[in-house]
Amino acid sequence: MILGIETSCDETSVALLERDGTVRVNLIASQIERHRPFGGVVPEIASREHLQHLFPLVSRALDETHASWSDVEKIAVTAGPGLIGALLVGVAGAQGLSYALGVPLVAVNHLEGHLFSPYLQRDQPSIPLPDRFLSLVISGGHSSIYDVRGGEVAMLNRTRDDAIGETFDKVAKFIGLPYPGGPQIEKHASSGKIDRKRFPFPMSQFKDHSLDFSYSGIKAEAIRVAREKKIGIDGDPKLLSDFCATLQEALFAQLFDRLDAIWSALRTPMPAEVAVAGGVSANGTLRDKMLAWGRARGVTVRLPEKGYCTDNAAMIAFAGLQRAAGDPRRVTARSRIA
């Protein structure tokens, strides 16, 4: 089996996968309650929490699968991007285990973990990866579209400022909704009515015709409108619901605007599938819209199971299966990876 370790941000996760991608166990120690009073992730707290939870989770993973150390043939660890202190905990722990067990270690790009996560299944082998697919990675720190061919990843666009999940969280915090903000805005949006006249959130465009994402304009306008109209958890609930519904629609409108443009510019042979990953991919409205988008174009859309949307070690182990392992001495934690 391959042991996966994920400590890039605020969730400590350990997983064990078989060679065919079957997830034997995927454990997560969430830190949401530790960071909720601050409305976001505090890096120092995150690092200390990882130190506390990492090795107990490794022991628990072995116990729950009735596995022994001799069953571990390879270790995969998130090496970046992420919070440097949090990454160092995972990398150092993985290096120690690699030396002790005499097994190879593979450094995994956290984003690649998300790229492949829609192909994981619970309690059965992973779905075969197509020769070419597009991947939309949308989370608190990332908003990018990738072209994946034969396992090689090419970035087609990226966010120039705030990521979509970050925008959800920051606006939610301003109007008094608890962290994490994305699920809270989705909850209130479910009973709201989209009202673009009352809430004319902008669609960012660039003079150089770039297809990059940009959510800072929507974020700034949402906060301005919320302040002006006194929108908040203690205010008019109908106004709050309509605001959340319109904001969510505006954020997703930019996703599909860029996806449509990139899809139209692709040349044959076209990607066989479009995969969506990252924390925002758990949003029910977005999942429905993506499936409808795929049906309209005759394209298979892959959505990760809800348990694999947020950061988890199963996706890191699965990405590690696609990559060759190497010398643990050469694995280093990096907060940014080009």
N, C-alpha and C positions, 0 to 999 in steps of 0.2 A: 504493500500500500504506500501511498504518498501522504505525508503529513503536511498540512497547510497551516500557516500562521499569518494572521492579519492584525496589525496594530497601527494603522496609518493615521487614525483620528481618534474617535471617542468610543470605539467598541473593540473589545478584545475578543478575538475569535480563533478557534482551533477546529480543524476538520481532518477527517481521514477519508481518503478516496481510494477505490480500487483502480486498477489499470484501465478498465473500460469506462471510467468516469462515474461509476456508481458511488453515491455519497453514503458512506457507512455512518458517519456522524458529523454534525455541524453545530458546534456550540458557540454561543455568543454571550458575553457578559456586557450588558448594556450600561452605559454611563449617563443615560438621559436624566435621571433624577439628580445626579451629582452636578450637572451643568445647568439644569432648568432654572435655578435661582438667578443665574447670570444672563439668561436669554441667548446663550451660545456656548461654544466649546472653549474652555480655559485650558490652554496647552499644558501647563504644569500639573494641573489636576489630572488631565488625561494620561500623562506619562506615569504618574504615581499609581493610578488605577490599573494600568497595564502591568506594572511590576507586581502588583498584588494578585492579579488574576491569571496571568499567563500560564505558569507551570501547574497550578491546580487544574486548569482547564485541560492541559495536555494529559495529566494523569487521569482525569475523568473521561476523556475521549477513549483512552486505552481500556479503561474499565468497562465502559458502556458497550464497546465492540468486542470485549473479551479477547483483545489483541495483546501481543507482547512487543517489546522493543525490537525483537528480531523480525517482526512483520513489516517494519518500516524500512523501505528500500530507498527512499528519497524524501527530501524536505524542500518545501517551497515557502518562501517568505516574502511579504511585501517589502520592497526596498525603496519605494517612492512612487509617485510624489505623496506628500503628506506632511504632518507635523514632525519636525526633525526629532524631537525628544521622544515622541511616541514610536516613531520608526526605529530608533536606536534600541528600544527595549525588545522589539520583535526580532530585529536582525541579530543582536547579541545573543538572545536566547536561542535562535535557530543555529547560529554558528557553534555555540556550546554543544547543542545536541548533535550537530553534524560531526564534530570532532569526537565526541564520546561514543557515538554509534558507528563511526567509520562509514557514513553514507554521504552521497553527494548532496550539495545544496544548490538550489536554483533561485536567483533573484528575480522577482516578478514585479513588473510595472503594474501598479494598482489599477490603472485604466484598462490594461489588457484583461485583468480579472473581470472587470465589468463587461468588456466586449464579449467575452465568451459565456458569461453567466446565463443568458437566455437558453443555452443548450444543455443546461443541467436539469436533471429530473430527480425527483425523490424516489429512493429505493429501487432504482433501475438504471441501466447504462445511459450515458449521455446521448443526446441526439447527434448524429454525425454532422460535422461542420461542413457546410457547402464550400465549393471551390472559391466562390466570391460572394460576399454579402456586405451590405452597408450596416453600420452600427451607430445608433444615436445614443450617446452617453450623457445623461442629464441628472445632475445631483446638486448637492450644496456647494460643491467646489468646481464642478465641470459642466460645460455645455459645448459639446463638439460632435461632429459627424465624421466617421472614419470609413475608409474603403479597405476591406480586409480581403486579400487574395492569397490563397495558399499559405495562410498563417502570417503573412507579412502585412503590417498595418501602415496605412497612409492617412494622415489627417487631412480632411478636406476643408474644414473650417473650425473655428473656436470662438469662445466669447472674448470680447475685448475688455470687458469690465466685470460686472457681476454675473454670476451663474444663475440659472433659473431657480434652483433650490435655495440659493442664498437670498434671492429676491423674495421668495415666499417667506423665509424666516425673518428677514429684516422688517418687512411690512407687517407681518403678524405681530412681531414684538412691539412695533410702534402703536398698534391699535389694541394692545393688551392681551393678545392671545398667547397661550403658553407655548413653550418650546417643546418639540420642533414645530415650526409654523405651518409647513406644507399640509399635513393632515388636518390641521385646525381650519385652514382656509377652505380646503376641500369640503369639510363637514358643513361649514356655514354656507358655502356656495351651493350645496345641494338643495337648499330651500329658497335660493335667491333667483332673481330674474336678471338676465343680461341687459344692461341699459347703457349703451355706448354714448347716448346723448348726455346723460348725466355724468358719466365717467368716461371721457374721451381719451383713454390711454393711448399713447403714441406707438407707432410701429417704426422702430429704428431702421434707418437706411443710411448708406454711406456714399459720399461723393465719388469715391473710387469704385463704386458698384460692388464692393466686397460682399460676400455672402456670410461673413462672420456674424455671430450673435452679439447683441448688446442689450442688456437689461437695466442699465443704470437710469435711463430716461424714464422707463415705466416705474421703476422703484421711486425715483424722485417725485414724479407726478402723483403716484399713489399716496405717498406720505403727505404731499402738499394738500391733496384733496381731503384726506382723512383729517388733517388738522383744521382745514377750513370748514368742513361740514360736521366736525366733531363726531367722527365715526369711531366707535370703539366698543369694547365688550360691555360697557355700562350704558351705552347709548341706545338709540332706536334699533331693535333687532332686525327689522325689515330692511332698514338702510344698510346695516352691516352685511346682511346676506346678499343684497343686490351688489354691493361694493365687491364682496369676495367673488361672486359669480362673474362679474365683469372683469375683474383683475385676472382671475384664472383663465378666462377666455382670451384675454389680450396676451398673456404669457404664452399660451399654446399657439395662438395665431402666428407668432413670430417663428416658433418651431416649424410649423408646417409651411410657412412662407419660404424658409431657407431649404427645407427638405425638398419641396417641390422644385425649386430652382436647381438644386444640385442634381436631383433625379433626372430632370429634363436635359441637363448638360452631359450626362454620362453617355459613353459610347458602348456599342456591343463588343463582346457579349455582356449583357446587362447582369447585375447581381441577381442571384436566384432568390435572395431573401433580404429582408430588412429587420434588424434586431434592435430592440430598445432596452436600455439598461440604466442602472443608477437609481437612487432613492426616489426620484420623481416618477419613475416608471411604475410605481405602486399606485399612482393616482388612478382611480377608477374611470373618471371622465376621459383622461388621456388614453387609457387602454382601449376604451370603446372607439375613440376617434382614430387611433392607429389601426385598429382592425378594419374599420370602415375605409380608411385610406388604402390599405392593402387590397381589399376586395374590389375597390374601384379601378385598380391597376392590374389586377390579377397577380399580385405579388404576395408571397407568404410573409407574414409578420410574426416574428418571434418575440414573445414577452416573457421575462423571467418570472418564475414562481415568486409569490410575495416574499417568501423567506430569503430569496436571493437578490432582492432589489437593493437593500442597504448593504453596507460593508459586511463581508463574511469571508471566512477562510476557505469555504468550499470552492468559491470561484478562484481563489488564489491557487489552491491545489490543482484545480482543473487547468488553469493557465500554465502551471508548472509542468503538467503532462505534455503540453505542446512545445516546451522548450528544453534544450539540453542543459543539464546541471554542470556545475564546475567547482572550482576550488573555493571553499568557504572563506579563505583569506582574502579573496578578491571581491567579496560581496560587501558593499558599503551602502549606508542609508543616505538618501538624497531627498531633500525637501522638494526639489523641482527636477523633472526629467524632460528634456526637450522632445 
